[in-house]
Amino acid sequence: MIILGIDPGLANTGWGVVEASGNRFRCVGYGCITSPASMDTARRLKDIHDGILALVALHAPAECAIESLFFNVNVKSAFATGQARGVALLATADAGLPIGEYGPGEVKLAVTGTGSADKKQVQYMVRAILGLAAEPKPDHAADALALAICHANSRVSRARGLAAAVATASGSPAGVRR
């Protein structure tokens, strides 16, 4: 399964595409959609929208993972991030992609094993999990790859939980067919 991860931001929207097969991951690509502060906000948001649609057309992901909005001390920054996030959600909805939303702590926990990991730990683990020669740069792209990995792990966990629930309801152990 191909998963598009998005770390939204008005100046830098990180993206990462990961192919997941069970508990194995392969990096398909990553980068940033950037826009200068000198550009008007509407144009910046359109560039994010169009960039995400281009990524969807290029990589044909089956699902998308996006960072959920968290409140920041800097209200202006949080508002700009919210605008970029909204445009990213619109673009992925336009493309018909199912979307998983994850908070920073969830992503850190899924990738590093602790919800309080710092950026360097996340970058290191993304590199290790994906077998990359170097840590992905910029950190927005590394965060987007981490989101895709988190989503893939979350899908596996949900599938296991569903199988266990069905098995319990049918009275047979998980994975045993009658």
C-alpha positions in Angstrom: 0.0 0.0 0.0 1.2 3.5 -0.9 0.7 6.1 1.8 1.2 9.9 1.5 2.2 11.6 4.7 1.7 15.4 5.0 3.2 17.7 7.6 1.3 21.0 6.8 2.7 24.4 7.1 2.3 27.6 5.1 6.0 28.2 4.4 6.9 24.5 4.2 4.5 21.6 3.7 6.4 18.4 4.1 5.4 15.4 2.2 6.6 11.8 2.2 5.4 8.8 0.3 5.9 5.3 1.8 5.1 1.9 0.5 4.0 -0.4 3.3 3.8 -4.2 3.1 3.1 -5.7 6.4 5.8 -4.4 8.8 8.2 -3.6 5.9 8.5 -0.1 4.6 10.1 1.5 1.5 10.6 5.2 0.9 9.1 6.2 -2.5 9.9 9.9 -2.2 9.9 13.0 0.0 10.3 16.7 -0.1 8.7 20.0 0.7 6.2 22.3 -1.0 7.6 25.7 -0.1 6.3 29.2 -0.5 8.0 32.5 0.3 6.5 34.9 2.8 6.5 37.6 0.2 3.8 35.8 -1.8 0.2 36.5 -0.9 -1.5 33.9 1.3 -4.1 32.9 -1.2 -1.4 32.1 -3.8 0.6 30.1 -1.2 -2.4 28.0 -0.3 -3.2 27.3 -3.9 0.4 26.2 -4.5 0.0 23.8 -1.5 -3.3 22.4 -3.0 -1.9 22.0 -6.5 1.3 20.5 -5.2 -0.5 17.9 -3.2 -2.7 17.0 -6.2 0.4 16.7 -8.3 1.9 14.3 -5.7 -1.3 12.2 -5.7 -1.2 12.0 -9.5 2.4 11.0 -9.6 2.5 8.5 -6.7 -1.1 7.2 -6.7 -1.3 6.7 -2.9 -4.2 4.6 -1.5 -4.4 6.6 1.7 -3.1 9.8 3.4 -1.8 10.6 6.8 -1.8 14.2 8.0 -0.7 15.8 11.3 -3.6 17.0 13.4 -3.5 20.6 14.5 -2.1 21.3 17.9 -2.3 24.6 19.6 0.8 26.6 19.8 1.8 29.6 21.9 2.2 31.6 18.6 -1.4 32.1 17.5 -0.4 33.6 14.1 1.7 30.6 13.3 -1.0 28.2 14.4 -3.6 30.0 12.2 -1.3 29.8 9.2 -0.6 26.1 9.8 -4.4 25.6 10.1 -4.9 27.2 6.8 -2.3 25.0 5.1 -3.8 21.9 6.9 -7.3 22.8 5.6 -6.0 23.1 2.0 -4.1 19.8 2.3 -7.3 18.1 3.6 -9.3 19.6 0.7 -6.7 18.4 -1.8 -6.7 14.8 -0.5 -10.5 14.8 -0.2 -10.7 16.0 -3.8 -8.5 13.0 -4.7 -10.8 10.7 -2.8 -8.1 9.5 -0.4 -9.1 8.1 3.0 -7.3 10.3 5.6 -5.8 9.4 9.0 -5.1 12.3 11.4 -2.4 11.9 14.0 -1.0 14.2 16.7 2.7 14.8 17.1 2.9 12.5 20.2 1.2 9.7 18.4 3.7 9.9 15.5 6.7 10.1 17.8 5.5 7.1 19.8 4.8 5.0 16.6 8.2 5.8 15.1 10.6 6.0 18.1 8.7 4.2 20.9 8.3 7.4 23.0 5.9 10.2 22.6 8.4 12.7 23.9 11.1 12.1 21.3 12.9 15.1 19.8 13.2 15.9 16.0 16.7 14.3 15.8 15.4 11.0 17.2 12.4 11.0 14.8 14.8 11.7 11.8 17.1 8.9 12.9 14.3 6.3 13.3 12.7 7.3 10.0 16.1 6.8 8.3 16.5 3.4 10.1 13.0 2.2 9.3 13.2 3.2 5.7 16.8 2.1 5.2 17.8 5.5 3.9 21.5 6.4 3.4 21.0 9.7 5.2 18.5 11.3 7.5 15.7 12.9 5.4 15.9 16.7 5.1 14.3 19.1 5.7 12.7 18.0 9.0 9.2 18.7 7.6 9.8 15.9 5.0 11.1 13.6 7.8 7.9 14.4 9.8 5.8 13.6 6.8 7.5 10.2 6.3 7.0 9.5 10.0 3.3 10.3 9.6 3.1 7.7 6.8 4.9 5.1 8.9 2.6 5.9 11.8 -0.5 5.5 9.6 0.7 2.1 8.3 1.4 0.9 11.8 -2.1 2.1 12.9 -3.7 0.3 10.0 -2.0 -3.0 11.1 -3.1 -2.5 14.7 -6.7 -1.7 13.7 -6.7 -4.8 11.4 -5.4 -7.0 14.3 -8.0 -5.5 16.6 -10.8 -6.1 14.1 -9.7 -9.7 13.6 -9.6 -10.3 17.3 -13.1 -8.8 17.7 -14.5 -10.9 14.9 -12.9 -14.0 16.3 -14.2 -13.3 19.8 -17.7 -12.7 18.4 -17.6 -16.0 16.5 -16.1 -17.9 19.4 -12.9 -18.9 17.7 -9.3 -17.6 18.3 -8.0 -14.9 16.1 -6.8 -16.1 12.7 -8.5 -19.5 13.0 -11.1 -20.3 10.4 -13.9 -22.8 10.8 
